[in-house]
Amino acid sequence: MRALLLSLALLAGAPASASAALGQVEPVKVSQDESCLGATGRPGEISSPTTSGVRFFVATREGLKPGGRVQLADGQFRCEAVAGKPTGAGVIVGQSYTPTVEGETDERIVASLRDPGGAWGAPVTIPVEQGWSPDVVDASVSERGDVLISWRERKSTGRRSETFRFRTVRRAPGAAFGAPETIGTAADRNEHITGEIAATGEAFVLTTRVDGDKAPYTAPVSVSTATADTAFSAPTPIGTSSWLFAPVLAVGADGRAIVAIRSATGVVVIERPPGGAFGPAVTVGETSDPVGIGMAATVGADGRASIGWGNYSTGTIQFASRPTAGASWTRTQVNGGGTLFPKFYDPFFLVLFSDLFGFGPGGLIFNEPLGRLQLTGDGRSALAWFVGSALSPAPALATTPLAGGPVTLQDGGPTLDGAGLVFAATLGDGTPALAWTEGTSAKSGPRLHLAAEGVVEQPDPAAPRVLIGAPLERRLGSKEALRFPVSCSGPCEVEVALGDPSLELGATFTLKRAGRRVVKLDEAAILADRRARPIRLAVAYRAPGAKRVKVRTTSIRFARRGELPFAEVEHVRAVRRGGTIRVTWALKGNVHEPDEPLFVTATRTRARAEQPLALRSITLGKRRTFSVTLRAGAEAKFVTVRTVGFVIGKGRTVVPVR
């Protein structure tokens, strides 16, 4: 596409516009399993998994109405994906697990289809070759009822090795499924697969593999295409994604396709016009978030399209949108303060999991969006994300006009026990809506909330008065719990969170009548100093059954006796010896566990977010002094020693290399 048509109309940093408040309907109970809970793509339709299939809700301003159930298995069923279109076409796909008389488990891919204007059909089994086991399954449906199911499957090749391959199966409207096809070749570095199908019968499958032996990995991205009458092509490379960022594929009814990738230069789009070929990559946005982004994309009629992404550690929500094919991409963004990680979060945590705990090739960690990106009936793009809150970040709905304009940010209000799953939906008339689950750790199970403009919200029962008492003991041993009373003037649901909510130093409880509960926080000593000081305490509460939560912030004053409950280091030195660095240090204090780990890295700068040039881990044992050798060249200027305290912002020591 010509450069003029691809120039960006920059509105970066536009303020959030004012809007009508979102009103909540009465929540409904849903399953603890959130594997395919979300908006299907058919306006007003929300799917929720059951143990043997799927049930549906119809999202209206009057509430979440029952939309029917579909049974896909007699035994255990795990829903993997549900997709729908405004025409009524739909697909459900998942895996069934049925015990056999031999004491083994019969594992199958099972699907149910819905033709435009029709009802859900009987379950259809997708054949899986013996020795292979599906582990990721995806599905897409077109407006006329074409269906594409794609999956990755694994096979053991040794005691500690396995190989992966990508598979697909297609179905034309009203026909039976064809034979499964393999995309590319089996390999131990095949990683990610997603597929889309157009109303022309054209099908697209995006796949990635993993390059590199340690973090930061890269993920080369390829696309395979097929017409209604031809087999899939060999995977064609179209770009390279940064690790931790899942590329996305979106396809319109006419066969227009876009792929969005987080590359080294920012967010780029590779587009294919109807009947054409994929063109060059075009940068439509930037992101420097060291933790990751959750990205989604969609293509509508006449080439209107939008890409939206939320930044996990900065809280910024960004869009790149256009109203028609050939129009310029317009970029907008807003920061609602809804970061999913604390300010002290160390991105080394992700490196640690990938390199030391096996989340590398075959198990790379991809950040994902919060549900589908929705195109509304009035020409907007809608994405679910978060805004700042005294407790966990509160769910929010971000919308922006496809033709350009500020982002509208509407929050659903604070939650109690944290928002489990958050996603954007639409009502039957195309009005954007915000949905989220709450209470995922409660014994009664989670509830699905829905909020939209124009909802006349029913009043909640009055909230009780909640009082926080003084700690039963103000000086804690390094492994001693903090205990304090909480009183309610009537029936109540209460959550307390000590310090930063991301630390999960908190508790949730329910009282059926007025009364008092002593809260016990086992690891509170890690936040205390030897001299008593106030520690922030957030309190959320409501009457049982209420939709809205009241939140207030107070503090609780206590101190720690003795040392921190994890190792601390001192006298750290790093000396270069040719192509290696010799690192020495000593333990400070006596409180630690023998199997407690330490992590030593070499980097170019002091920055937390920098990927290490070299990494070693050791366990403390009974030693007091330590030395390790890092293989790192002259580009390594600093060495960092981390104790387990780095996960709460402590235990990180950086020294220059001498």
Secondary structure, DSSP 8 states (H G I E B T S, - for coil): --HHHH--EEETT---B-----EE---EE--S--TT-EE-SSTTEEEEE-SSEEEEEEEETTEEEEEEEEE--SSEEEEEEEEE-TTS-EEEEEEEEEE-TTS-EEEEEEEEEE-TTS-B---EEE---TT-EEEEEEEEE-TT--EEEEEEEEEE-SSS-EEEEEEEEEE-TTS-B---EEEEEEETTEEEEEEEE-TTS-EEEEEEE-BSSSSS-EEEEEEEEE-TTS-----EEEEEEETTB--EEEE-TTS-EEEEEEETTEEEEEEE-TTS-----EEEE----SS-EEEEEEE-GGG-EEEEEEETTT-EEEEEEESSTTS--EEEEEE-B--SS-TT--THHHHHHHHHSS-STTS---B--SS--EE-TTSEEEEEEEE--SSS-EEEEEEEETT----EEEE----SS-EEEEEEEE-TTS-EEEEEEE-TTSTT--EEEEEETT-----------EEE---S-SEE-TT--EEEEEEESSSEEEEEEESSGGG--EEEEEESSSEEEEEEETTGGGG--SS-EEEEEEEEEE-TT-S--EEEEEEEEEEE-SS-SS-EEEEEEEEEETTEEEEEEEEESS---TT-EEEEEEESSS-TTS--SEEEEEE-TT-SEEEEEEE--TT--EEEEE-GGGGGT-SEEEEE--
